[in-house]
Amino acid sequence: MADTQDREVLTWQGFGDATRQIAQNIVDSGWMPELVVAVARGGLLPAGALSYALGLKAIGTMNVEFYTDIEETLPEPVLIPPLMDVSALSGKRVLVVDDVADSGKTLELVMRLIRERGIPSGQEGERVAVSEAKCACIYVKSRSIITPDYVLKHTDKWINFPWSTLPPVTAEGLGH
């Protein structure tokens, strides 16, 4: 693992504090979402924590593939199945959540799809319109092409998130 001095390190406690602060910022803004959409995978835990902090039970996931390794990406982010069920979302206020707006390409793709065309319904070519969409991230980097509506911290360091720092657990052992 690289020296932590060249990295932003988020602890589990820091994660809990960060999501509570973002939730407070959302409430203080006067805008309240009716649905939280996680950008998987990095946005899953922040979205879940924010949905609890905001008292929202309606949560969905948009699966996007972009990063393939540390600092390695596909040419552009792509939506991958399964698509979330959006049968009851028409006219809703949606909060899109990711862990970080690094290049911003993933978040920009999701926000553009939702704002311009709605959320994919899973039926061929069908989309459900939303009334308004905003986005939240724990971190944003200066190179990001999108600025989240709600963000806790700006950094240009690589981020060690508590859920993705260790390698996957394998049949051979705990992935030390």
Secondary structure, 3 states (H helix, E strand, C coil): CCCHHHEEECCHHHHHHHHHHHHHHHHHHCCCCCEEEEEECCCHHHHHHHHHHHCCCCEEEEEEEEEEECCEEEEEEEECCCCCCCCCCCCCEEEEEEEEECCCHHHHHHHHHHHHHCEECCCCCCEECCCEEEEEEEEECCCCCCCCCEEEEECCCEEECCCCCCCCCECCECCC
